[in-house]
């Protein structure tokens, strides 16, 4: 039996995102979460653990051709 290959369905992603937005709106309306908490939870870097992050400059040696 051939292995199944995962596929990406943009419509399913759109539905999932819309559902998440509706859930966020409902939680805001019921005061289950504050706007600030929701913004922090849904922020750009919310998936990363800040204690493991490091901002720095990568040094790449310059080579003459």
Secondary structure, 3 states (H helix, E strand, C coil): CCCCCCCCCHHHHHHHHHHHHHHHHHHHHCCCCCHHHHHHHCCCCCCCCHHHCCCCCCCCCCCCC
